[in-house]
Amino acid sequence: MFHKFYCFLIILSAIAFPIAADAGIGPDQEDLKERLGGAIYRDLTLSINENMACMTCHHPSAGFADPKNRIFPEWFPVSQGSIPTLYGGRNAPMSAYAGFSPIFHYDQTNSVFTGGLFWDGRASGRPDYTATGTLGSGPTGDPLADQAKGPPGNPVEMGLTFENTELTTEAAVVGIIERSSYAKLFKKVFGQDAFADVKVAYNNASLALAAFERSSAVTKFNSKFDKFVKEQGGDVSSFGVITITIQDETFRKYVGPPKHFKSRYFSYDEADGLAIFNADSYTQRNLKQDPDNENGGQCYRCHLTQNHVVAKNDPNIPTNGPRPGTYNPLLTDFTFDNLGIPVNPQIAKLAGPQSTDNGLGAQTELLKYACPGCDPKLELGKFKVSSLRNISRTAPYGHNGYFATMYDIVHFYNTRDTGKGIWPDPEVSDNVNKVEMGNLGLTLKQELKVVKFLNTLDD
């Protein structure tokens, strides 16, 4: 039943985003690369059973995450592979907006690791880090392209070489592309000898996928939230709050939407949800609270509501990455956090017994390379801070899909450390973020307003 469901979704998306390999080719090389990447993104033959494309687990109907996970979030927190009995160990993240992730690096100013892709940042995009280049001809210099290299040969994903270990992933993928209906387009983009060097061709296929994922077909910026940002003059980072000083600390005090609030795009509750999202919490920060004042959710601290700026000549932005300029908020700071999420027992039922997932902390070589003096143990249990865009379509939530609904994870952020025995112990007890979340002091009504705001983030 599920395979029929997937095929139906693939057909739907082919109608929505058609690509003709030789028709309508314009002069713009980047446009050609995006078209090529779209063809690769949808190609089911790039999996061992010809039943899985990139789009199978990153589908537009699910905000470019896994539609099966979205429909059955409690039963399927992780994705099924091309071989139906095999499942992954982590929740499939959204591919939309991933192209804004910077190259993995250590931010000296804020003393945090930032960037890269996959939940643990291992698709670093670092052009100087050869371990990233275990597939293809070496590092691509782009986290999004480095990430695209992994799934085709992964046995629990597309598994192309699962039954033929003598065939390299590069040779398998490039051979399929060379025989495909879009092979001529590949040559138009990368030259007539584009298939001469298999490893170079594999890198180029990954770069084309990255170009497609950065295109307006995937990364759209056309949600209700985007319309509201424009309506508010292009900046909502301080909407519903005022900045005050309490006990010598800067504090963003919740005040709510302005008097006589009107909007063509947001209801009052949605706007109030944004105000709560933007405001600090007295209880979380252990500050004296006036009885008439309400707590905020402090969500803005990691899921930024300020506009995203891509600066010219930023060494942490891939050369083929997003164009320099100012973009609407991406609702992430690209860092890593241990939220204290418990083990999800459903993963073991699907994928078999699982070892402790230490996330970023397990990437010891990458961590030492990016910051020779840093202690990898301080990163145990940390996972990428997700963008919240398209969030209502990308259930379940968390790196292991522990939370089936948006309300579940908002309630967890609010109540994790209240001592009421609501939540099991974290999978990794080291480095849990207890500064920004865990005892926010939000009321049920406030939690629901935050969820209403989050619903506005869908393209």
N, C-alpha and C positions, 0 to 999 in steps of 0.2 A: 504493500500500500504506500509506504513512504517513498519508494523509488518512483512510483507513478506521480506522487505529489511533487517530487523534485522536478521530474520531466515537465510537468505542467507549468511550474514556475519558470523553468528555463525557456519554454516556449513563449510565455507571457513577456519575459524580459527581452527576448529576441525581437518581439513585435515592438516593444517600447524603445529599444536602442538598436535598430538594425545597422549592420555594417556590411557594405558591399566592398569586396577586396579591390575591385578595379573601377568601380563607378564613382563619379563625382569627386575624383581626387583633385584637390586644389593645390596651389603652389606652396602653401605654408608647411614647412617640414615638421613643425611641432604638431600641427593638426594631423599629419600623416602618422606620426608616432602615437598619438592618442587613439587614432582609429585602429592601428595595429594592436596596441595594448588592449583595446576593447575586444578584438577578435580572440586574442589569447585568453583573456579573462573568462570568456564564455565557452571555451573549447573543452567539451567533455572527453575528447579522445586523449587528453593529457593525463588520464588516470588509468590504472591497470584494467578496470572493468568498463571503461568508457562511460561512466555514470557520474563523474564528478568533475566539475570545473572550479576555478577560483570562486566563481559566483555562487556555487552551491552553498558554501558556508558564509558568503559575503554578498547577500542578495538584496536588491533594492527594496523588496517588499518588507524586509526586516531591518531597514535602516543600514543595509550593507553589513549585516551580521547574519547569523544562521536562522532561517525561517522555522526549521523544525524545533530549535531551542526556544524560539519565541512562542510557538504554539503549545509546546509541552515543556515549560521551564522547570517543573519539578521532576519530571521523568528523564529529561534529556538536557542536563546542564552543560554537556560537552557534545562535540560533533561526531557523527558516524563517518567512518572512512569509506573509501571506494570498496574495500572488502567489508561487507556489512557487519561482520562479527567484531570489527576493530573500532575502538573509540579513542579519542584524544584524552589528555589529562587535564586540559584547561578549557575554559569557556572561549569560544571564538570571538575575538574583538571586532569592532566595526572597522571596515577599511576606509570609509569616508572620513575626510579630514586628517587621516594618518599622515598625509604628505607634508603636514606642517611640523611634524616632529623633527627637532634639530638632530644633528649628529651627536652621538653619545659622548658626553664630556663631563668633567667635574667643574661645577660652578664655584669658583673660589670665593666670590662675593657672598654667596648664601650658604656655602659649605654643603652642597648637595650634588648628587649625580643627576644628570638631566639628559633626556633625549633617548635615541635609539627606539627600536620597535620590538615586537613580541612583548608579552607581559613582563619579561625579565630584562629587556633592553639589549639582548644579545645580537640582534640585527643592528649593529652599531652605526654603520655608515661611515666609519672612520677610514679615510683613505690610506692611513699609515698603519693600520692594524691588520696584519696578514691573516690572523685567525678567522677574520670575517670572510676571507677568500677561499674557504675550503671547497666551495663550488664555483664553477665558472673560471674566468681567467684572473680572478683576484678581486679585491674590494672594489665596489662600484662607486664609493664616495657618497652613497645615498641610502639612508636607513630603509626607505620604502622598497627600493630595488633589492637590497640585501635580504629583506624579509621575503620577497617574492621568490627567492632562490630555493627556499626550504621545502614547501609542501609537495612538489611533484615527486620527489624521491622518498619522502617520509612514509614509512610502511603503514602508519595509522591514519594517513591522510590520503594523498593521491596514489602513492605506492607503486609508481611505474616500474621500479626495478625489484619489486618484492619477489617475483618468481624467477628473475634472471639477475643474479648478483654480479655476473661478469659484465653486464651492460651498465655503463655509468649513467647517472641521472642526466648529465649534460647531453650525452649521445642520444638517450631516449627522447628527451624533450625536443632537441634540435631536429632529430629525424622526423618526428611527427609534424613539426612546423614546416619543414622543407617539403613534405608531401601534402600539406594542407591547401585549402582553397585561397588562403591569404599569403602564400609563400611569395608571390610576386610583390605584394605590398611590403613584406619584410625586406625584400631586395631594394625596393624604391626608397625605403627609409635608411637602410644601412649599406647599400651598394650591391653591385652585381655579384661580388664575391662574398656576400654576407654569411654564407654557410661554410666557407673554406676552413675556418678555425672554429671547431665545435665549442670550445670554452669561451671564446669571444662572443660567439653567437648566443650562448646561454646568458652571458651578462647583458647583451643587447636586448634579449627577450624580456629580461627582468626590468631593464630601464624603460622599455615600452609599456610594461604593465604599470610601472610607477607613474608614467606620464598619463595614462588613462585614469588612474585612481585620483590624480590631482585635477583632472578635468572637471568641467561644470556638469558633466553627466553623473558624477559621483559626489563631488564636493560642491554643493549647490548654493548655500547661503540664502535660502528662500523660505525659511520658516516664518511662523507668526512672530517669533522672537526677533528675527531680522527686520521685519516690517516695523515692529515696535521700536527697535533701536533707531531706525531712521526717523520715525515719528518723534522720538525724544531728542532729536538733534544729534544723533550719532554717538551718544555716550550714556550708558546706564550703570556705570560702575559705582555710582554713589546714589542710585535711585532708592528712595525710601529711608535714607540714613543721614545722620549728621555726625561729624567727627568732634569728639569731646576729649577731655583728659580726666582720668580717674586714677587717683593714687599714683600720679606721675606716669601713667600709662595712656597711650593713645587708644581710644575706644570708639568704634563705629556704633553709635546708638540707633536702635530702631525707632523710626517715627512713622513709617508707613507711607502709602501714596499721598501725594499732595492733596490739600483740600480742594473739593470740587473736581476730583480726578475724572478725566474723560479720555477715552482712547477708542480708535476705530478697530484696534486689533486685540487688546487685552481686556478681559473682565477685571473688575475690582479685585477679586480673589487671586487671579493670576498675577496682577501687579503687586498685590500684597505678598504673595509668595516670593517674588523677586526681592522685595524689601527685606523679608526675613532672611533670604539667601545672602543678602549683602551685609547683614548686621552681625555684630559680635554678641557673644553670650556672657552674661554676668556669671552664671553658675560655672561654666566651663573655665573661666579665667579667675575664679575665686575672688571676684570683686563685689563690693557692697552694692546691693540692688535696691533701688527705690521701689516700694510696692506698686507704684503706678507704672513702672517701666517693664517692658517685655524683653525677653531674650531673643537673640537672633541665632541663626543656624551656623554662622561662620563658614558657610560653604564656599564663599568667594575666595577664601585663603588658598585653596588648591584648584578650584574650578573657577578660574578667573573670569570676571564679568567686564574687565577692562578690554578695550580694543587690542587686537594683536598686531604688533608692528614687525614686519620683516625688513631689517635694515640692509642697506647696500654694504657689500664687502664684509658681511658677518662671516667669520671663518667657520661657524657652526651650522651654517645653512648650506645644503648641497648646491653645487653649481647649477644643477638641473632642477632645483627645488622651486618653491613658490616665488613668484616675482616680488621684488621689493615693493613695499607699500603698507597701507593700513587696512586691516581686515576686521570684520565684526568679531566679537568675542568667541574664542574657541572652547571656553569652559574647561580648560586644563592648563596646568603649568608645566607639563611634561616631566615632572619629577616622579619619585617613587615613595611609596608609603606602606607600612604594615598597619592595616586597619584592624587587625585582630580578628579576622574572619575565621570561623571554625572550620574544621574538616567537613567536606561535603560527602557523606557516605554513599550517595548515589553514584559517584564517579567510580568507586571500587566495584559496584554492582555491574557497571557497564564495561569498564576498562581493566578490571582486575585490581589486586592489591596495589596501593600507591605508597611510595616513600614520602617522607615529609617534604613538602614543596617550599624550598627556601628562597625562591624567586631570584631577585637581583643578587642576593648574597651568595648564590651558588656560582655566579659568573666571576670566579676569583681571578682568572687570568685577565679578563677585560677590566675589572676594577683596578687591579694593580697596574695595568698598562695606562689607564686613564688618570690614575692618581697613585703614584708609587708609594706615597707615605700614608695612604688611607688603610684602615682596617676593614677587610671584607666582612668581618663578623658584625659590624655595625649596620650592615645592609640585609642581614638575614630576615626573611619574611616580607621583604618589601616588593611591591609590584607597581607597575606603571599607573599613574593617575590618568584615568580615562577621560576623554572628552565626553561631555554629557549631551552633545548634539545627537538627535535621533533616538534619545534614550528610551522613550516609551515603546519603541519598536524593537529594542535590542535585548529584551529579557532572555535569560536571567542575568543577574548582576553579581559583580565580583569576579576575581580571576578564576574561581572554581564554580561560579554559578550558584553559590549557596542561597542567594536571595531570589525568589521567584517573581516578586513584584517590586515596583518602585517604592511602594509604601513600606515593604519589608526592610529595604536597605536604609531608607530615611529614618525609620523607627530604630534601627540598629545604631546608626550614627548618633541618635539622640539619647539612647538609653543603655548603651553597652556597659557603662561603668557605674550604673546606679545601684548596684549591689542587690538587685531584686531577683537574681537567678533566672533572668529571662533568656540569656544566651549561653551556649556552651563555651568552654574555654577556647582561646585562639589556637589555630594549628601551630603557629610559631609564636611563642610568648615573648621572645626578644624583640626589642625595638618597636613595640606597639605605640602608635601615635595616641598619646593621652593628653596632648596639649590642645589640639584643635577639634577633637570630637570625643564622644563617649558619655558626656553628661551635659548636654546642651540646655536642658530645662525647657524645651519647647512643649507646648500643649498639643493635644491631639488635633485641635483645630488648626494650629500652625503647621503641624506635619502635613496635613491634608492640603493646605495652601501651597506648601513647597512642591508637593506632587503636582498640583494644578499648574504651577509655573513650569515644572519640568516637561509637562505635556506640550508646552508651546515651542519646544526646541526641535520638533520634527520637520524636516524638509517636506 
